[in-house]
Amino acid sequence: MSSFRVELRRVVDDSYDIEIGADLAEKLVRDLKDGLAGKASRFAVVTDDTVKELYAGRILSLLRENGFRAELISFPPGEKSKTRQTKEKVEDAMLEMGFRRDCCVIAVGGGVVTDLAGFVAGTFGRGVPFINYATTLLAAADASVGGKTAVDTPLATNLIGLFNQPEKVYLDTAAWKTLPKEQVSSGLAETIKHAVMADRDFFDFLERRMEAIFALEEEACRHVAETNCRIKYRVVMQDERESGLREILNLGHTVGRAVETVSGYRLLHGQAVAVGLTAEALLASRLGYCTAAEAERVRSLLRRAGLPDRLPAYIDREALVRKLYTDKKVRAGQLRFVFQKGIGDMMCFGENVYSRPVEEALVREILPEM
C-alpha cells in the first residue's frame, strides 16, 4: 500500500468595494472598461422580469453601446423563483448562448436575484466572476456584504449554496424610488435587525427619521445603506464562514424563515423577518435578555415601518412549529436561537457561541402573544 499527499495551500484576497450612490449604471460600465471583471469577454446580465424593464434592460444597452458582448437572462420575480430549477434554467440559457469560462455574471435586482446569480457564478465553469447591482433596500441591507449565495428547497431555505464573493457591489439608491411602499418596508426589516443587533444609535436614528426614509430623502437613504454595510461588515470580517459570531445575523430569521415558508411566500421576506424579530424579542424578554419595554420598542418600530408584528391568521401554528426544526442552527434535534441583549447588542453564551437551545414549549408559550 502507498499514499501520496496532495499539498495545496491557498492565500485568497476576496476583498471588494461597495459603491453607494444614485444612478450607478454608467459607473459600472466605466469600471468594467478599467478592468473590473479581469479577462472576462462576455457578460450575462441576470435579473427578474420586473427589474428587467426598470433597470437591467438599460444596463444591457449601455454594455452593448460601449462594445461589450452581453446577453440578458430573466426569471419571474419573488422568493418562489429562488430554486434549483431556476438556477438550472439560467445555466442552460447561458450554455445555449455560448457562455463559457471567459464570462462574468452581472446580477441586477434584489436579494433573490443576487443570491441565485451569485450561486450560478460560483458553479458555472467551476467558478466565474460576478458583480452585484442591487436595486432594493432589502438587498442593500442583506445581500451587499457576506458572499452568501443559495437557493431554497421545499424542505429548507438557504441550505443549498456556497460562499462566493463578488468583484464589486453597487447600491443604487435611485432605484429605491421605483419600489412599492411595501418593498421599502420589507427592506427596513433587515435594517431594524441590524440596529437591534449592533447599534443603539442607529436604532434611535430609525425612530427619529422613519418618515424621511419613506420619503426617500437622499441623506437618510445614504445613511441607511452605509450603516447597514458597516454593521454587517464588522460581523463578516470576523467570521466569513459562519463558524460562530456570524450566527447573530440570523436574529429574527429562525421564526421568520419558517413563517415565510409556511405562508407559501404570501409574506415578503422582510415581513416574515419582522414577525420573527417580534417572536425573538418576546423570547428574549421571557429569558431576561431584554426588558419588556425594549421588546415593545422593537415592535413599535416595526409597526412604524409598516411591518407586521403578529402572525397572520392564516398561518398554521402547528406547521410553523414543525418548520422551525429545518432551521440551520438546529443541533441534535434541538431548536436554537440567537438573542438580542437589550437594544444594540447580542447575547454571547460562551467562547464563540452565540446561540442557545430553547425548548419547544417556550416557543409555544409566546405564540398567543403574536
MOKA-V203647 format. One record per pair of residues at least 4 apart in sequence whose ideal C-beta (glycine too) atoms are under 8 Angstrom apart, sorted by the first residue. I is the first residue (numbers start at 1). J is the second residue. If there is no record, write none. Layout:
BEGIN
<<I:J> <I:J>>
END
This chain:
BEGIN
<<14:147> <14:165> <14:240> <16:165> <16:166> <16:167> <16:168> <16:169> <17:168> <17:169> <18:144> <18:145> <18:168> <18:169> <18:170> <18:171> <18:229> <19:24> <19:27> <19:168> <19:169> <19:170> <19:171> <20:171> <20:173> <20:222> <20:225> <20:226> <20:229> <21:27> <21:171> <21:172> <21:173> <21:222> <22:172> <22:173> <22:174> <22:218> <23:172> <23:174> <24:28> <24:133> <24:170> <24:171> <24:172> <24:174> <25:29> <25:55> <25:58> <25:59> <25:62> <25:133> <25:172> <26:30> <26:62> <27:31> <27:170> <28:32> <28:59> <28:62> <28:106> <28:131> <28:133> <28:170> <29:33> <29:62> <29:63> <29:66> <29:68> <30:34> <31:36> <31:168> <32:36> <32:37> <32:43> <32:63> <32:66> <32:68> <33:66> <36:131> <36:167> <36:168> <37:43> <37:104> <37:129> <37:131> <37:167> <38:104> <38:129> <38:167> <39:102> <40:102> <40:103> <40:104> <40:128> <40:129> <41:69> <41:102> <41:103> <42:69> <42:70> <42:71> <42:98> <42:99> <42:102> <42:103> <42:104> <43:63> <43:68> <43:69> <43:70> <43:71> <43:103> <43:104> <43:105> <43:106> <44:70> <44:71> <44:73> <44:94> <44:97> <44:99> <44:103> <44:104> <44:105> <44:106> <45:56> <45:59> <45:60> <45:63> <45:70> <45:71> <45:72> <45:73> <45:106> <45:108> <46:73> <46:74> <46:90> <46:105> <46:106> <46:107> <46:108> <46:113> <46:116> <46:117> <46:120> <47:51> <47:52> <47:55> <47:56> <47:72> <47:73> <47:74> <47:107> <47:108> <47:109> <47:113> <48:52> <48:74> <48:75> <48:76> <48:77> <48:78> <48:81> <48:109> <48:110> <48:112> <48:113> <49:53> <49:74> <49:75> <49:76> <49:77> <50:54> <50:77> <51:55> <51:56> <51:74> <51:77> <51:108> <51:109> <51:110> <51:113> <51:135> <52:56> <52:57> <52:72> <52:74> <53:57> <54:135> <54:175> <54:178> <55:59> <55:108> <55:109> <55:133> <55:135> <55:172> <55:175> <55:178> <56:60> <56:72> <56:74> <56:108> <56:109> <57:61> <57:72> <58:62> <59:63> <59:106> <59:108> <59:133> <60:64> <60:70> <60:71> <60:72> <61:65> <62:66> <63:68> <63:70> <64:68> <64:69> <64:70> <70:106> <71:97> <71:99> <73:90> <73:93> <73:94> <73:97> <75:81> <75:86> <75:89> <75:90> <75:116> <76:80> <76:81> <77:81> <77:109> <77:112> <78:112> <78:265> <79:112> <79:152> <79:260> <79:265> <79:269> <80:265> <81:86> <81:112> <81:116> <82:86> <82:112> <82:115> <82:116> <82:150> <82:151> <82:152> <83:87> <83:151> <83:152> <83:153> <84:88> <84:151> <84:153> <84:160> <85:89> <86:90> <86:116> <86:151> <87:91> <87:116> <87:119> <87:120> <87:151> <88:92> <89:93> <90:94> <90:116> <90:117> <90:120> <91:95> <91:120> <91:123> <91:124> <92:96> <93:97> <94:99> <94:103> <94:120> <94:124> <95:99> <99:103> <99:124> <100:125> <101:125> <101:126> <101:128> <103:124> <103:125> <103:128> <104:121> <104:128> <104:129> <104:130> <104:131> <104:167> <105:117> <105:118> <105:120> <105:121> <105:124> <105:128> <105:129> <105:130> <105:131> <106:117> <106:130> <106:131> <106:133> <107:113> <107:114> <107:116> <107:117> <107:118> <107:130> <107:131> <107:132> <107:133> <108:113> <108:133> <108:135> <109:113> <109:114> <109:133> <109:134> <109:135> <109:136> <109:139> <110:114> <110:134> <110:135> <110:136> <110:138> <110:139> <110:143> <111:115> <111:136> <111:138> <111:139> <111:142> <111:143> <111:269> <112:116> <113:117> <113:139> <114:118> <114:132> <114:134> <114:139> <114:143> <114:149> <115:119> <115:143> <115:148> <115:149> <115:150> <115:151> <115:158> <115:161> <116:120> <116:149> <116:151> <117:121> <117:130> <117:132> <117:149> <118:122> <118:130> <118:132> <118:147> <118:149> <118:164> <118:166> <119:123> <119:149> <119:150> <119:151> <119:161> <119:162> <119:164> <120:124> <120:130> <121:127> <121:128> <121:129> <121:130> <121:149> <121:164> <122:127> <122:130> <122:149> <122:162> <122:164> <123:127> <123:162> <124:128> <127:164> <129:166> <129:167> <130:164> <130:166> <130:167> <131:166> <131:167> <131:168> <131:169> <131:170> <132:139> <132:143> <132:144> <132:166> <132:168> <132:169> <132:170> <133:169> <133:170> <133:172> <134:139> <134:140> <134:143> <134:144> <134:169> <134:170> <134:171> <134:172> <134:175> <135:139> <135:172> <135:175> <135:176> <135:178> <136:140> <136:175> <136:176> <136:179> <136:183> <136:187> <137:141> <137:176> <137:179> <137:183> <137:184> <137:186> <137:187> <137:188> <137:191> <137:224> <138:142> <138:143> <138:183> <138:186> <138:187> <138:189> <138:190> <138:269> <138:270> <139:143> <139:144> <139:171> <139:187> <140:144> <140:171> <140:173> <140:187> <140:224> <140:225> <140:228> <140:229> <141:187> <141:190> <141:191> <141:194> <141:224> <141:225> <141:228> <141:232> <142:190> <142:232> <144:169> <144:171> <144:228> <144:229> <144:232> <145:169> <145:229> <145:232> <145:233> <145:236> <146:232> <146:236> <146:240> <146:246> <146:249> <147:163> <147:164> <147:165> <147:166> <147:236> <147:240> <148:158> <148:161> <148:163> <149:161> <149:162> <149:163> <149:164> <150:157> <150:158> <150:159> <150:160> <150:161> <150:162> <151:158> <151:160> <151:161> <152:156> <152:157> <152:158> <152:160> <152:261> <153:157> <153:159> <153:160> <155:326> <156:326> <156:328> <157:257> <157:260> <157:261> <157:326> <158:257> <158:328> <159:328> <163:240> <163:241> <171:225> <171:229> <173:216> <173:218> <173:221> <173:222> <173:225> <175:179> <176:184> <176:216> <176:221> <177:216> <179:183> <179:184> <179:187> <180:184> <181:185> <181:214> <181:306> <182:186> <182:268> <182:271> <182:306> <183:187> <183:268> <184:188> <184:213> <184:214> <184:216> <184:306> <185:189> <185:270> <185:271> <185:305> <185:306> <185:307> <186:268> <186:269> <186:270> <186:271> <186:307> <187:191> <187:270> <188:192> <188:206> <188:213> <188:270> <188:305> <188:306> <188:307> <189:193> <189:252> <189:269> <189:270> <189:271> <189:273> <189:274> <189:277> <189:302> <189:305> <189:307> <190:194> <190:228> <190:270> <190:273> <191:195> <191:206> <191:224> <191:228> <192:196> <192:203> <192:206> <192:274> <192:277> <192:298> <192:301> <192:302> <192:305> <192:307> <193:197> <193:251> <193:252> <193:273> <193:277> <194:198> <194:199> <194:202> <194:227> <194:228> <194:231> <194:232> <195:199> <195:200> <195:202> <195:203> <195:205> <195:206> <195:231> <195:343> <195:344> <196:203> <196:251> <196:277> <196:281> <196:298> <196:340> <196:343> <196:344> <197:231> <197:248> <197:249> <197:251> <197:340> <197:344> <197:345> <197:346> <198:202> <198:231> <198:234> <198:235> <198:248> <198:344> <198:345> <198:346> <199:203> <199:227> <199:231> <199:344> <200:204> <200:342> <200:343> <200:344> <200:345> <201:205> <201:344> <202:206> <202:227> <202:231> <202:344> <203:207> <203:301> <203:343> <203:344> <204:208> <205:209> <205:223> <205:227> <206:210> <206:213> <206:301> <206:305> <207:301> <207:304> <209:213> <209:220> <210:214> <210:301> <210:304> <210:305> <211:215> <212:217> <212:219> <212:220> <213:217> <213:220> <213:221> <213:224> <215:220> <216:220> <216:221> <217:221> <218:222> <219:223> <220:224> <221:225> <222:226> <223:227> <224:228> <225:229> <226:230> <227:231> <228:232> <229:233> <230:234> <231:235> <232:236> <232:249> <233:237> <234:238> <235:239> <235:245> <235:246> <235:248> <235:249> <236:240> <236:246> <238:245> <238:246> <239:243> <239:244> <239:245> <239:246> <240:246> <241:246> <242:246> <242:247> <243:352> <244:352> <244:353> <244:354> <245:352> <245:354> <247:329> <247:338> <247:354> <247:355> <248:338> <248:346> <248:354> <249:253> <250:254> <250:329> <250:338> <250:355> <251:277> <251:280> <251:338> <251:339> <251:340> <251:346> <252:256> <252:273> <252:274> <252:276> <252:277> <252:279> <252:280> <253:257> <253:273> <253:276> <253:327> <254:258> <254:276> <254:280> <254:324> <254:327> <254:329> <254:335> <254:336> <254:337> <254:338> <255:259> <255:275> <255:276> <255:279> <255:280> <255:320> <255:324> <256:260> <256:269> <256:272> <256:273> <256:274> <256:275> <256:276> <256:277> <257:261> <257:272> <257:276> <257:327> <258:262> <258:276> <258:320> <258:323> <258:324> <258:326> <258:327> <259:263> <259:267> <259:272> <259:275> <259:276> <259:311> <259:315> <259:320> <260:265> <260:267> <260:269> <260:272> <260:273> <261:265> <261:323> <262:315> <262:316> <262:319> <262:320> <262:323> <263:267> <263:272> <263:312> <263:314> <263:315> <266:312> <266:314> <267:271> <267:272> <267:275> <267:308> <267:312> <268:272> <269:273> <270:274> <270:307> <271:275> <271:307> <271:308> <272:276> <273:277> <274:278> <274:302> <274:305> <274:307> <274:308> <274:309> <275:279> <275:308> <275:309> <275:310> <275:311> <275:370> <276:280> <277:281> <277:298> <277:302> <278:282> <278:298> <278:299> <278:302> <278:309> <278:310> <278:370> <279:283> <279:363> <279:366> <279:370> <280:284> <280:337> <280:338> <280:339> <280:340> <281:285> <281:290> <281:294> <281:295> <281:298> <281:299> <281:340> <282:286> <282:295> <282:366> <282:369> <282:370> <283:287> <283:337> <283:339> <283:358> <283:362> <283:363> <283:366> <284:289> <284:290> <284:295> <284:339> <284:340> <284:347> <285:289> <285:290> <285:291> <285:292> <285:294> <285:295> <286:362> <286:365> <286:366> <287:339> <289:339> <289:340> <289:341> <289:342> <289:347> <290:294> <290:295> <290:339> <290:340> <290:341> <290:342> <290:343> <291:295> <291:342> <292:296> <293:297> <294:298> <294:340> <294:342> <294:343> <295:299> <296:300> <297:301> <297:343> <298:302> <298:340> <298:343> <299:303> <299:309> <300:304> <301:305> <302:307> <302:308> <302:309> <303:307> <303:309> <308:312> <309:370> <310:370> <311:315> <311:317> <311:320> <311:367> <311:370> <315:319> <315:320> <316:320> <317:321> <317:367> <318:322> <319:323> <320:324> <321:360> <321:363> <321:364> <324:330> <324:335> <324:360> <324:363> <325:330> <325:333> <325:335> <326:330> <327:335> <327:336> <329:335> <329:336> <329:337> <329:338> <329:355> <330:334> <330:335> <330:336> <331:336> <331:357> <334:357> <335:357> <335:358> <335:359> <335:360> <335:363> <336:355> <336:356> <336:357> <336:358> <337:355> <337:356> <337:358> <338:346> <338:347> <338:354> <338:355> <339:346> <339:347> <339:356> <340:345> <340:346> <340:347> <341:345> <341:346> <341:347> <346:354> <347:354> <347:356> <348:353> <348:354> <349:353> <349:354> <349:355> <349:356> <358:362> <358:363> <359:363> <360:364> <361:365> <362:366> <363:367> <366:370>>
END
